[in-house]
Amino acid sequence: MIALTIDEIARAVGGEVVPPEAGSAVVDGAVETDSRQIEAGGVFVARVGETMDGHDFVPAAVERGAALLIVERPLESPAPQVVVPDATAALAALAKAVVARVRGAGRLRVVGITGSNGKTTTKNLLREILGRVGPTVASHASFNNAVGGPMTMLRITHDTRFLVAEMGASAVGDIARLVALAPPDVGVVLKVGLAHAGGFGSIEGTALAKSEMVTGLASNDVAVLNRDDPRVAAMAERTAARVAWFGLSADPATGGTSADDVEATATGTAFELRLPTGERRTVAFRVLGEHHVGNAMAAAAVATALGVDADTIVAGLEAVVRAERWRMEILATDPVVVVNDAYNASPDSMAAALKTLVQIAPGRSVAVLGAMTELGESAGEEHDRVGLLVVRLNIGLLVVVGPDAKRIHLAAIAQGSWDGESVFVETQDDAEALLAATLRPGDTVLVKSSNSAGLRHLGDRVGARWAAVDGTIA
């Protein structure tokens, strides 16, 4: 965090300094909500959650060197405190103040990214591209909510040139609150899908929530919108910002970023990038999956809007080797290919991953699938659709794991025209044993589920087993 006095922090968050004489002390350490992450000089925010109270971990934070505590009640502690009504709200208020101060004193540009799918991949691509231009801070992993967003923002310094912030939502209003903390110069909407539809109530509710990224942009800002998604394209009517389109249907002649000659293989995806400047570049994109080309186009559109040249954009895209941990991550390549994509799953991302599996598999394709969560009333129907898609794509072996995913299996076996096989198992251990007995050289395996289903751990174990045979990927 930038250097601030404790009095300045207290004013930013509406708190009281205890003891008052500590107010002139300067704090510049990292802000953390996990006492285990505190380092000397850091700030510990004692959030009160549903199951844990951060105040219980204050002694541990102090022992690790916390220079300041943000708490909801005064504590007996040797460390100075700022006492606030709500520690989570204080975290957000502090982030807002820090972003405003850095922005007012320097050249900071803020990029906000939202969408039902692709946020983390696009953020990682932009971190690589923009990091070649100047100091860049980007969200860690998927830190994109009311806690992770402010913590990312608090990592900026006066030298930071770009802040790339994922902004996720589980309800209408969530993105608007994050945008208010760090108003974007460039706001990106990638896709409107059924991810987290249970929280939004409907696809229309999802679209409304995602549009919060661009409705508050000013006329000198840029809204980067997906021309291929009608619900995203319609947001052009709801923003005062200049619109920069991306997508396979975007027209570079009218300011769009597009791609041609897309070819997906087991080592990545090659395509020709077409920029609004009129330039064309061949990109050897090492992120697996044709659907990630959309994220690459979005990142290129943002970078172009920020004045980054074509060669730097391509170099950044080609430097990224995976979307993120557990996202289309290749864990073994020979004699069995293992792809672990079990961090998130929605109907859209499930379909994209299955299509990629079929595209890259030289031999038998094997899909190991778990439940998609947070789909609300659509859950049953959407799991049925996945089973039907497996049959339509003629995937060789389907392994469905866990009771919440069983409808995928039932939908698949109900199709008499399919010459593949589907097996339902109750647990990951059952699935691992089945795969150990049935996988053979030449197979390509996809492991896919929502994070809460936990299949990412199964994917890691299967990948490690075959990597040990191959010896080239650990």
QUIKA-V39982 format. One record per helix or strand of 2 or more residues. SS is the DSSP state (alpha for helix, beta for strand). FROM is the first residue (numbers start at 0). TO is the last residue. If there is no record, write none. Layout:
BEGIN
SS,FROM,TO + SS,FROM,TO
END
This chain:
BEGIN
beta,3,4 + alpha,5,12 + beta,15,17 + alpha,19,23 + beta,25,26 + beta,30,31 + alpha,34,36 + beta,42,44 + alpha,53,62 + beta,67,70 + beta,79,82 + alpha,86,104 + beta,108,113 + alpha,118,129 + beta,135,137 + alpha,147,152 + beta,161,165 + alpha,173,180 + beta,185,188 + alpha,196,199 + alpha,202,214 + beta,221,225 + alpha,229,237 + beta,241,245 + alpha,251,253 + beta,256,264 + beta,267,273 + beta,279,284 + alpha,291,304 + alpha,309,318 + beta,328,331 + beta,336,340 + alpha,346,359 + beta,364,368 + alpha,375,391 + beta,396,400 + alpha,402,412 + beta,420,424 + alpha,427,437 + beta,443,447 + alpha,450,452 + alpha,454,469
END
